[in-house]
């Protein structure tokens, strides 16, 4: 699977994803730290990547525009470590690969994971 990690995600998570066989790039890897959400979405769409983020703005933009992609993994956790994020992300990819491939927002809360297929109606 192909991932684009937003600035809230650790560069170490991109490395972790690459180590387990995924194509993962962090915005920092490309010097794109300051681009607006809309440009991140356009880049992820152009490269068929799933956005990994802590930013609610991506989900809001997709909901308002009713776009069918890109998929987003949205972490909404108050306390976490990079290793916790890496572990949760590996499980999400394993359990929700099909929705992520077809277009979905996967929201990770402390006690649950929610999947909403895109476009949001």
Order of alpha helices (4+ residues) and beta strands (2+ residues): beta-alpha-beta-alpha-beta-alpha-beta-alpha-alpha-beta-beta
